[in-house]
Amino acid sequence: MSALKFKTNIKCGNCVAAVTPHLNAVSGIDSWVVDLKDPNRTLTVQTDVADSETVKKAIETAGYKAEAI
């Protein structure tokens, strides 16, 4: 399993709630978490098959930005 990391503009619990259905809809994501205490609001995705571009599109569909780090 690999970890994909993204710098995001997800700022609070409500933002996390907004992206949850979009990330949960991506097949191949085993788990994900946003570190809201990190200044970069780092999203870490555990996956075997999903790629960075797919995860980034899911975040953008929810109305947020994601940049692979």
C-alpha positions as CSV (number, residue, x, y, z in Angstrom):
1,M,0.0,0.0,0.0
2,S,1.3,3.4,-0.8
3,A,0.6,6.8,0.7
4,L,-0.3,9.8,-1.5
5,K,0.1,13.2,0.1
6,F,-1.4,16.5,-1.0
7,K,-1.3,20.1,0.2
8,T,-4.9,21.3,0.4
9,N,-7.1,24.3,1.3
10,I,-9.3,22.1,3.5
11,K,-9.6,24.2,6.7
12,C,-12.1,22.7,9.1
13,G,-14.4,19.8,9.9
14,N,-17.1,21.1,7.6
15,C,-14.7,21.1,4.8
16,V,-13.7,17.6,5.6
17,A,-17.4,16.7,5.6
18,A,-17.8,18.3,2.2
19,V,-15.0,16.2,0.6
20,T,-15.9,13.0,2.3
21,P,-18.4,11.7,-0.2
22,H,-16.1,12.6,-3.1
23,L,-13.1,10.8,-1.7
24,N,-15.2,7.8,-0.5
25,A,-16.5,7.5,-4.1
26,V,-13.0,6.9,-5.5
27,S,-12.4,3.2,-5.9
28,G,-9.1,1.9,-4.5
29,I,-8.8,4.3,-1.6
30,D,-8.4,2.3,1.6
31,S,-8.3,5.3,4.0
32,W,-7.6,9.0,4.0
33,V,-7.1,11.7,6.6
34,V,-6.6,15.5,6.6
35,D,-4.2,17.0,9.2
36,L,-6.0,20.2,10.0
37,K,-3.2,21.2,12.5
38,D,-0.6,21.2,9.7
39,P,-0.3,24.6,8.0
40,N,-0.4,22.8,4.6
41,R,-3.6,21.0,5.6
42,T,-2.0,17.7,4.4
43,L,-4.3,15.1,3.0
44,T,-2.8,11.6,3.2
45,V,-4.5,8.9,1.1
46,Q,-3.7,5.2,1.6
47,T,-4.2,3.3,-1.6
48,D,-3.0,0.4,-3.8
49,V,-4.6,1.5,-7.1
50,A,-5.8,5.1,-7.1
51,D,-3.4,7.6,-8.6
52,S,-2.7,11.2,-7.6
53,E,-4.6,12.7,-10.5
54,T,-7.8,10.8,-9.6
55,V,-7.6,11.9,-6.0
56,K,-6.9,15.5,-7.0
57,K,-9.9,15.5,-9.3
58,A,-12.1,14.2,-6.5
59,I,-11.0,17.1,-4.2
60,E,-11.5,19.7,-7.0
61,T,-15.0,18.3,-7.7
62,A,-15.8,19.0,-4.1
63,G,-14.7,22.6,-4.6
64,Y,-11.2,22.5,-3.0
65,K,-7.6,22.5,-4.2
66,A,-5.1,19.8,-3.9
67,E,-1.4,19.8,-4.9
68,A,0.6,16.6,-4.7
69,I,3.6,16.8,-2.4
